[in-house]
Amino acid sequence: MKNAKPTSPDPRALRQQAEQKLRERHPPAEQPPSEIDARELLHELEVHQIELEMQNEELHRVQAQAQEALEKYTDLFDFAPLGYFQLMPDGMIREANLAGAALLGLDRSLVVSRRFGAWVAPACIQTFDDFQKAVLASDTKQTCDIQLLCEGRGAREVQLEGLAAPNQAGLEKTWRLAVLDITLRKQAEAVMERSERLYRAIVESIDYGVWVCEPDGRNIYASPSFLKLVGITQEKCSNFGWGEVLHPKDAARTIAAW
């Protein structure tokens, strides 16, 4: 969330506050008419001095707020669990947080000023190039999955999220990159896919029917032998069509039991 920008005090209000402070410091006293000009000049100088003091106090307050905001941003950036990078249009890394450098397997000082593409697996270079172009050409978040070749860690499956930074006058365009290591998730998906293929191979090779459904009776899987046995299609089975093949005496009771 963006903090509201500090506003400069109103000059008229500042003048009034300065004059009030001056009256508190030096209550008015009777002086000869010959000293009127000198007294007015002295008054103006003292008011101006107090204005400067008040402006200086406000400046120190704003500087302290800015420093506090910078420290919070630095902590959030450096110690975030995800890898974060700020990149130039050509993919050169301008900034990297600790998690990002650790993911690439190097100290942060060895990551900055290198192209992020140096760690992209050869088979994914075109995907990354297309992703980078899409980020720079859009003002919305772009995502893609690629493989990185990390120092001392081998190949890592990662998900990238990129967003172009807002244009700032006089500054070169940059873009932000978040990198999530999804290696374990990809490995788990691969194991599940192999298990599913093995399961299907087994149930489709046996003669008796196998039917798997949700607790409410909705079809999850029906083997070819089951469909052949009851004489319906997979689509019909998925739409509670299996109820039509029940014996009339059992249909109402069985469907109600679900």
N, C-alpha and C positions, 0 to 999 in steps of 0.2 A: 504494500500500500504506500502511495506517495505521500510524503509529509508536505503540509501546506507551506508555501514559500513565505519567509518572514517579510513583513511589510515595513517600509520605511515610515518613521513617525511623521505626522503632519507638521510642516514647518510652522504653521500658525500656533498649533497646540504646543509645539516644542518651545516657541518663543514665550508663550504664556507661562509654561512651567518654569522656564529659566528666570523670568521676571519674578515669579512667586518665590523661587529659591533665593534670589537676590534680596528681596524684601525681608525674607527670614534671616538672612545673614547680616544685613545692614538696614535697620529700621530708618525711615526718612527723618531727617533733622533739619531744623531751620538754618538756612545759610544766606549770607548777604546776596542781593541781586547781582552784584558784580561777578559772582562765581557761577551764575546760571549756566553759561555755555560750557565751562569746564566741567561742571557737575553732570550735564547731559552727556558730554563725551565720555566721561568716566563711567556713567551708567551704561552707555552702549557697549563699551569695552567689557565691562563686567558681565553684562547679559550675554555677549558673544562668547566670552570665556566659558560661562556655564553651559551654553548651547553645545560648545565643543566637547565639554566634559560629558554631557548627557549622550551625545552622539558616539563618543568613544565607548561609553558603557554599553550602549546598544550594539555597537560593532563587536565588542568582546563577547556579548551574549550570543549573537548570531554565529560568531566563529566557534564558540563552544558547542552550539547545537549542530553545526556542520561537522565538527570533528567527531561528535558522538554518533551522528548518523553514518559517517564514513567508517568508524570502528565497527558498528553493527553490521554494515554491509560486508566489510572485510571478513568478519567472523562467519557470517552466513555463507559467503562465497567459499572461503578457504576450507571450512569444516563441514560442508554439505556432504552427505553420503554418496551423491551422484557425481560423476565427472562433469565439470563445467569448463567450457573454453570460450574465449572471445577470439574470433578469427577475422582476418582481413579478406577482401574479396577473392584473392588468389589462394585462400586456404591456409595462409601462414598464421601460426598461433601467436596471438598478441598477449593473451593471458591464459593461465590454466590454474585450476585449484588443486589442492593436495590429492583429492580422490582421482582427478583426471590424470595427473602425472603418475600416480601409483598404478592406475589401470594400464598405462602404456609401459610401465616397468622402468621408469627413469625418474631421476630427480627433476623437480620442476625447472631448475635452471637449464637443464639439458633439453627441455621440451619447447620452451618459449623460443620464438623466431624460426621454428622448423615448420614445414608444411604437414598438416594433419594427414594428408594423403600418403605420407611416407609409411604409415602403419597399416594402411588399408590393404587387405589381401588382393593379389592380382586379379582374381576372379570377380572382385567386387568394385574395382576401380571405376568402371562405367556407371554402375549404380550410384556410387558416391558422387561422381561428377554431375550426373543428372539431378541428384538431390541438392547439391550445392547451387546449381543454376536455378532450381525451383525456389530455393530459399531467398536468393538475391532478387528474384523477379517478383516476389510476392510479399505481402505484409501479414500473411497468416502462417501459422506453425506448419512445418513439413516434417514428415517422419519416414524412416526407412530402416531396414535391418541389413547389416553387413557383417563381415568378419574382419577383425583386426589381428595383426601379427604383432604381439607385444613382447618386449624384451624380457627373456627369462620366464615367460608365462605361456608361450606358445599361442595358438589360435584361440581367440575369444569371440563368441557370438555377441553382438551388441545391437541395441536399438538406439537410433539417433533421432533427436528432436532438434530442429533448427528454426531460428527466427531472426529475420533481419532487424538490426537495431534502427531506431528512428533516425532519419537524416538530420545532421547538425551542420549548420553553416560553417564552412571553412575546414571541416573535418572529413577524412576519408571514411567511406561507408564501411561498417563492420557487421558481423553477424554472430549470434550466440548459438552455442551448440551444447546440448545436454546428452551425455552418453551413459546408457544403462547396460550393465553386463547381464545378459540373459542366457549365458552359457548353460547354467544348470536347468533353466526352464526348457531350453531347446533339447537338452539331453533327456529330460523327463518326457517330453513330447515324443521324442524318437523311440524311447522304450515303450510308451503306450501304443504308438503306431505299430511297432513290431508285435506287441502282444495281441493287438486287435487283428492283425493279419493272420497270426498263428491261430487265434481262436476261430476266425472265420474259416480258415483252411480245414480245421478239425471238424467243425459242425457241418460244413458243406460236403464233407466226404463220408459221413455216416448215413445210414439208411433211415433211422427214425427221426421224427421231426423235433426241432428245437425252437421254442418260442420264448422270447424274453419281453416282458412288458413292465410298464410303470404300475405302482400300487393301484391307480385308478383304472387300470385296464388298457391304457394306451400302449400301442405297440412300439417296442424299441427295435427288436430284430426278430425276423422269422426266417428260418432256414429254408432253402429250396425244397427239401424233403417234406417239411411241414406244410408248405404251400401246396405241394403236389398232393399231399395226403388229404387236405381239407378242400382242395379244388378252388382256391381263391388267389388273387394276385397280391403282391406286396402292398400296393396302393390301397386295395380294399381292406386288407388286414390292418393297415395303419389307421383307417377311418372306422374302427370298431366293426368292420365287416365280419370279423371272426364270430360275432354273435349270431350271424345268420346260419352258421353251420352247426350250431348246437341243436340237440334233439329238442323238439317242441316242448316236451315235458320238463326239460332241464333249463331251457333258455332264460325264462323270467327269473328263476331262482338264482341262476349262475350270474347273470348280469347284475341283479340286485345285490349280490354278495360283494361285488367290486365296490 
